[in-house]
Amino acid sequence: MSDKLEAEAEIYENLKHTINSSVVQETKERLMTEFTQKEELLVKGFEGERNILVAKISEAEMLIAEEIKQVCKLNFQQEKACEKAARCSKEVCVRCACTPYVKSQSNINSKMIPSV
């Protein structure tokens, strides 16, 4: 009977070892699958965030380029306006210089001085 018990104990130990090995293997596979899935989700999340940020940066760069063009255009317009204002100012000064200032002053003076 003790031989039978020893044989059963050995069978039990072998069965226990086999079951433990299969449980360990199943758990290992399950954990690896879970890890792989979580890793893929993290990578996809990172790629999505990166794509969003790249799009925002690209949009900002385009906006900056447009604003630079607009500033250049406005600077050019301002320079042209200043040049035109300077020309007009010179023309006004020339016209004023050509105006018979003396005549107008003599007319004013003659009105102020009573005729005799």
PyMOL commands that set and color helices and strands:
alter all, ss='L'
color gray80, all
select helices_A, chain A and resi 2-98+101-112
alter helices_A, ss='H'
color red, helices_A
deselect
rebuild
show_as cartoon
